[in-house]
Amino acid sequence: MAVVKVPQLGSFTVKVQTGISGTGNPVYANRTFGNLKSNATEQNVFDVAQALADLQKHTVTDVALTERCNLINQ
C-alpha cells in the first residue's frame, strides 16, 4: 500500500517589528492569516504578504508559509 499526501488548507504568518525593548532589542509580533488554499503558489502568497505589509505601520521582517497535509494509506 502506498501513502498519499492530500493537501489541506494552510496559512501564512507575517512577522512584524512592533518596537524596541527597554534594553534596545527589537520586539516582534506575528500576524497569521489562515484558510489558504492548497493550490496557492509561493509567489501568490508572497505577493499577498507584500500587499499586507504595505498596509502595516510596522516593518515586516519575515513571511512564513505553513502547509498542512493529511497522509492517507491506500
N, CA, C and O of each residue as an XYZ file, in Angstrom:
296
protein
N       0.834     -1.192      0.000
C       0.000      0.000      0.000
C       0.876      1.251      0.000
O       1.925      1.298      0.642
N       0.424      2.240     -0.723
C       1.168      3.495     -0.831
C       0.522      4.574      0.028
O      -0.696      4.610      0.206
N       1.354      5.434      0.544
C       0.868      6.578      1.314
C       0.717      7.758      0.358
O       1.618      8.066     -0.423
N      -0.433      8.406      0.438
C      -0.744      9.532     -0.436
C      -0.878     10.791      0.418
O      -1.508     10.776      1.476
N      -0.280     11.873     -0.056
C      -0.366     13.166      0.627
C      -1.525     13.953      0.028
O      -1.576     14.186     -1.179
N      -2.461     14.364      0.897
C      -3.625     15.135      0.459
C      -3.522     16.542      1.063
O      -3.661     16.706      2.275
N      -3.278     17.555      0.221
C      -3.144     18.927      0.732
C      -4.433     19.421      1.392
O      -5.537     19.104      0.949
N      -4.268     20.200      2.453
C      -5.372     20.815      3.182
C      -5.159     22.329      3.189
O      -4.177     22.828      2.639
N      -6.073     23.041      3.805
C      -5.912     24.492      3.934
C      -4.673     24.799      4.766
O      -4.393     24.111      5.747
N      -3.938     25.822      4.378
C      -2.742     26.221      5.104
C      -2.878     27.628      5.643
O      -3.978     28.170      5.752
N      -1.734     28.209      5.979
C      -1.728     29.578      6.487
C      -0.368     30.212      6.203
O       0.598     29.529      5.863
N      -0.320     31.519      6.350
C       0.971     32.189      6.311
C       1.022     33.201      7.437
O       0.002     33.746      7.861
N       2.235     33.438      7.908
C       2.450     34.325      9.037
C       3.382     35.453      8.621
O       4.424     35.225      8.008
N       2.994     36.658      8.961
C       3.813     37.839      8.714
C       4.375     38.277     10.066
O       3.623     38.559     10.999
N       5.699     38.331     10.160
C       6.364     38.776     11.387
C       6.685     40.256     11.240
O       7.297     40.675     10.258
N       6.264     41.045     12.227
C       6.490     42.491     12.182
C       7.254     42.947     13.421
O       7.095     42.391     14.508
N       8.074     43.954     13.236
C       8.765     44.558     14.366
C       7.871     45.660     14.910
O       7.591     46.644     14.225
N       7.424     45.486     16.152
C       6.465     46.425     16.741
C       7.113     47.514     17.587
O       6.447     48.460     18.008
N       8.400     47.380     17.831
C       9.070     48.398     18.634
C      10.435     47.940     19.092
O      11.006     46.984     18.569
N      10.944     48.655     20.089
C      12.247     48.369     20.677
C      12.044     48.217     22.179
O      11.356     49.023     22.806
N      12.649     47.173     22.754
C      12.528     46.940     24.194
C      13.364     47.961     24.963
O      14.127     48.730     24.378
N      13.204     47.952     26.272
C      13.965     48.854     27.126
C      15.462     48.615     27.064
O      16.254     49.504     27.375
N      15.853     47.394     26.654
C      17.279     47.069     26.536
C      17.809     47.299     25.129
O      18.971     47.007     24.842
N      16.957     47.823     24.249
C      17.402     48.132     22.895
C      17.227     47.022     21.880
O      17.666     47.149     20.737
N      16.587     45.927     22.290
C      16.348     44.818     21.365
C      15.010     44.996     20.652
O      14.071     45.555     21.219
N      14.924     44.520     19.404
C      13.649     44.632     18.693
C      12.569     43.755     19.327
O      12.851     42.671     19.839
N      11.335     44.240     19.282
C      10.172     43.493     19.761
C       9.359     43.105     18.530
O       9.077     43.940     17.671
N       8.981     41.814     18.454
C       8.281     41.298     17.282
C       6.887     40.799     17.646
O       6.620     40.431     18.791
N       6.008     40.794     16.653
C       4.681     40.188     16.768
C       4.423     39.424     15.476
O       4.931     39.787     14.414
N       3.634     38.369     15.577
C       3.259     37.575     14.408
C       1.795     37.797     14.083
O       0.947     37.858     14.973
N       1.514     37.915     12.804
C       0.134     38.022     12.333
C      -0.092     36.860     11.376
O       0.562     36.768     10.337
N      -1.020     35.971     11.728
C      -1.265     34.766     10.935
C      -2.575     34.898     10.175
O      -3.586     35.341     10.720
N      -2.539     34.507      8.916
C      -3.697     34.537      8.029
C      -3.967     33.114      7.570
O      -3.103     32.477      6.967
N      -5.167     32.612      7.853
C      -5.490     31.218      7.586
C      -6.368     31.012      6.371
O      -6.628     31.926      5.588
N      -6.817     29.760      6.243
C      -7.686     29.320      5.144
C      -7.048     29.531      3.780
O      -7.725     29.874      2.810
N      -5.748     29.325      3.720
C      -5.004     29.455      2.474
C      -5.227     28.203      1.635
O      -4.963     27.092      2.094
N      -5.703     28.375      0.430
C      -5.984     27.232     -0.439
C      -4.701     26.475     -0.762
O      -3.632     27.069     -0.904
N      -4.824     25.163     -0.875
C      -3.655     24.315     -1.100
C      -3.016     24.541     -2.465
O      -1.854     24.186     -2.663
N      -3.751     25.124     -3.407
C      -3.184     25.350     -4.737
C      -2.575     26.751     -4.891
O      -2.174     27.132     -5.990
N      -2.505     27.510     -3.806
C      -1.877     28.837     -3.858
C      -0.371     28.666     -4.054
O       0.267     27.882     -3.351
N       0.187     29.397     -5.004
C       1.626     29.301     -5.250
C       2.390     30.133     -4.224
O       1.841     31.043     -3.603
N       3.664     29.800     -4.063
C       4.503     30.554     -3.140
C       4.564     32.029     -3.549
O       4.551     32.914     -2.693
N       4.629     32.289     -4.851
C       4.684     33.670     -5.339
C       3.406     34.426     -4.990
O       3.461     35.588     -4.588
N       2.251     33.768     -5.142
C       0.979     34.414     -4.805
C       0.904     34.745     -3.323
O       0.460     35.829     -2.943
N       1.341     33.805     -2.486
C       1.328     34.034     -1.038
C       2.239     35.211     -0.695
O       1.869     36.081      0.093
N       3.425     35.231     -1.288
C       4.371     36.317     -1.018
C       3.821     37.662     -1.489
O       3.978     38.676     -0.810
N       3.180     37.663     -2.651
C       2.594     38.905     -3.169
C       1.510     39.443     -2.239
O       1.430     40.651     -2.011
N       0.684     38.562     -1.706
C      -0.356     38.979     -0.757
C       0.288     39.499      0.524
O      -0.145     40.512      1.073
N       1.320     38.809      0.997
C       2.026     39.256      2.200
C       2.633     40.642      1.984
O       2.595     41.480      2.885
N       3.190     40.888      0.803
C       3.756     42.206      0.499
C       2.668     43.280      0.464
O       2.878     44.398      0.933
N       1.513     42.936     -0.092
C       0.397     43.887     -0.117
C      -0.059     44.211      1.301
O      -0.362     45.364      1.608
N      -0.109     43.200      2.167
C      -0.471     43.433      3.565
C       0.606     44.248      4.274
O       0.301     45.068      5.141
N       1.859     44.023      3.906
C       2.964     44.783      4.503
C       2.810     46.270      4.212
O       3.123     47.111      5.055
N       2.330     46.585      3.024
C       2.130     47.986      2.661
C       1.049     48.655      3.511
O       1.017     49.880      3.631
N       0.164     47.845      4.100
C      -0.910     48.376      4.942
C      -0.508     48.470      6.413
O      -1.223     49.071      7.216
N       0.632     47.880      6.765
C       1.092     47.845      8.152
C       1.827     49.132      8.500
O       2.511     49.713      7.657
N       1.683     49.571      9.735
C       2.515     50.689     10.174
C       3.854     50.173     10.688
O       4.811     50.938     10.805
N       3.930     48.863     11.000
C       5.164     48.250     11.485
C       5.936     47.627     10.327
O       5.365     47.312      9.283
N       7.227     47.455     10.523
C       8.094     46.878      9.499
C       7.952     45.362      9.470
O       8.076     44.705     10.503
N       7.691     44.805      8.288
C       7.614     43.353      8.118
C       9.036     42.820      7.997
O       9.823     43.303      7.182
N       9.361     41.810      8.820
C      10.712     41.250      8.815
C      10.776     39.841      8.256
O      11.857     39.362      7.912
N       9.624     39.159      8.158
C       9.652     37.766      7.724
C       8.257     37.349      7.271
O       7.250     37.846      7.775
N       8.218     36.430      6.317
C       6.971     35.813      5.874
C       7.181     34.308      5.919
O       8.124     33.796      5.315
N       6.311     33.591      6.629
C       6.424     32.135      6.754
C       5.158     31.473      6.221
O       4.046     31.941      6.465
N       5.346     30.390      5.499
C       4.242     29.625      4.920
C       4.114     28.309      5.673
O       5.102     27.601      5.868
N       2.893     27.980      6.097
C       2.620     26.705      6.754
C       1.677     25.910      5.871
O       0.529     26.299      5.657
N       2.173     24.792      5.360
C       1.360     23.920      4.516
C       0.907     22.729      5.355
O       1.705     22.130      6.075
N      -0.364     22.393      5.259
C      -0.914     21.261      6.005
C      -1.363     20.193      5.031
O      -1.954     20.481      3.990
N      -1.070     18.958      5.387
C      -1.446     17.819      4.543
C      -1.897     16.669      5.426
O      -1.433     16.517      6.556
N      -2.796     15.870      4.901
C      -3.151     14.604      5.526
C      -2.435     13.500      4.773
O      -2.306     13.556      3.550
N      -1.972     12.499      5.501
C      -1.367     11.329      4.884
C      -2.355     10.184      4.972
O      -2.837      9.844      6.053
N      -2.654      9.590      3.820
C      -3.645      8.519      3.749
C      -2.977      7.269      3.189
O      -2.288      7.323      2.170
N      -3.188      6.159      3.857
C      -2.650      4.880      3.403
C      -3.657      4.247      2.458
O      -4.774      3.919      2.857
N      -3.256      4.077      1.200
C      -4.172      3.484      0.214
C      -3.654      2.143     -0.245
O      -4.286      1.489     -1.074
